[in-house]
């Protein structure tokens, strides 16, 4: 005599695994935060319309309107930042607080970073 197995006995674990994302080719990534500050007269802006960074002073040394100095990204996501000096100032360096190699930019004013953990960085401008 054959035993009949109830469909629910088989289907429930499969449905549960699907709901929990087991075997998912696109796992949910953690969010990481990039916080930017500006030292001196200049600005930092991102090239992204989804993750806007716009922080610091314009070419005339006036505070930018609607400043956004931090952004949340998906872990492993890249963002390109541009440091632009105000009139009479020069961009010198990026300083970063990373405890690792998250923010590898130094003296180039255009910098693309890929983040896997929270990171803060400062663009330094001097007269």
Long-range contacts (C-beta under 8 A, 24 or more apart in sequence): 29-74, 29-75, 29-76, 29-77, 30-74, 30-75, 31-72, 31-73, 31-74, 31-75, 32-72, 32-73, 32-74, 32-75, 32-77, 32-115, 32-116, 32-117, 32-118, 32-119, 33-70, 33-71, 33-72, 33-73, 33-118, 33-119, 34-70, 34-71, 34-73, 34-79, 34-113, 34-115, 34-118, 34-119, 34-120, 34-121, 35-69, 35-70, 35-118, 35-119, 35-120, 35-121, 36-69, 36-70, 36-81, 36-120, 36-121, 36-122, 36-123, 37-69, 37-120, 37-121, 37-122, 37-123, 38-69, 38-122, 38-123, 38-125, 39-95, 39-122, 39-123, 39-124, 39-125, 40-89, 40-124, 40-125, 40-126, 40-127, 41-85, 41-86, 41-88, 41-89, 41-125, 41-127, 42-83, 42-84, 42-85, 42-86, 42-89, 42-91, 42-123, 42-125, 43-83, 43-84, 43-86, 44-81, 44-82, 44-83, 44-84, 44-123, 45-81, 45-82, 45-84, 46-71, 46-79, 46-80, 46-81, 46-82, 47-79, 47-80, 47-81, 47-82, 48-79, 48-80, 51-77, 51-79, 53-79, 53-81, 56-123, 57-86, 58-86, 59-84, 59-86, 59-87, 60-86, 60-87, 61-86, 61-87, 61-88, 73-115, 75-115, 75-116, 75-117, 76-114, 76-115, 76-116, 77-114, 77-115, 78-112, 78-113, 78-114, 78-115, 79-112, 79-113, 79-115, 80-110, 80-111, 80-112, 81-105, 81-110, 81-111, 81-112, 81-113, 81-123, 82-109, 82-110, 82-111, 83-109, 83-110, 83-111, 83-123, 83-125, 84-109, 85-125, 86-125, 88-127, 89-125, 89-126, 89-127, 90-125, 90-126, 90-127, 91-123, 91-124, 91-125, 92-124, 92-125, 92-126, 93-124, 94-121, 94-122, 94-123, 94-124, 95-121, 95-122, 95-124, 96-120, 96-121, 96-122, 97-121
